[in-house]
Amino acid sequence: MSNETRRIEYRPSLPEIDFSRNKAILLLRHGEPDNPQGIVYNRDDVMDAADIIHLSNLGRIQIDKLAQVIIGTGLKVSFVAHSPAIRVKESLQVLGDYLNLSAAAIKELEAANDVFAPGPYKTGLTMTEFAQAGGNTHDPRWLHYDHESPYSVTERMLLALRMVIKNINPGEAGIILSHGDPIAW
């Protein structure tokens, strides 16, 4: 068997949906972050400048492939709301190479930001240590950091969703480019 790497092309398909009368909303997480120190990261405005997380090379490849999938679906993306985080902005740069959107069609939105949960970062935990401790930012030991509640995250992500819906027409798609936890909640 050969050691040669084979490239597999992904050709996405959507069920037959008439998007000419509907609006499509895509919730996208930024690409894989570059976190060689393995720190528990949070919002950029919580972190020291030297610790702010950027997009990794793998993350750029992921977003590049994702952009190709989006283009392959035939969806006409006309609006993007995104988190102010650097890793999200870097993901948007890669995605933007495919979407050809005007500056007016791209909106930085605090509502799409990561969850405010600085405790693990402020105490210097690594991702491994945080996972071993249960990975719960709502553990009582973090109470004095006033972490954002899942309800609050859900409410602000609904604001982002409403903004995207308001800014697209039937037959168009909008994107919220955010983070894993806000999308999951």
Buried (B, 14 or more C-beta within 10 A) or exposed (E): EEEEEEEEEEEEEEEEEEBEEEBBBBBBBBBBBBBEEEBBBBBBEBBEEEBBBEBBEEBBEBBBBBBBEBEBBEBBBBBBBBBBBBBBBBBBEBBBEBBEBEEEBBBBBEBBBBBBBBBBBBEEBBBEBBEEEEEEBEEEEBEEBEBBEBEEBEEBBEBBBEBBEEBBEEBBBBBBBBBEBBBEE
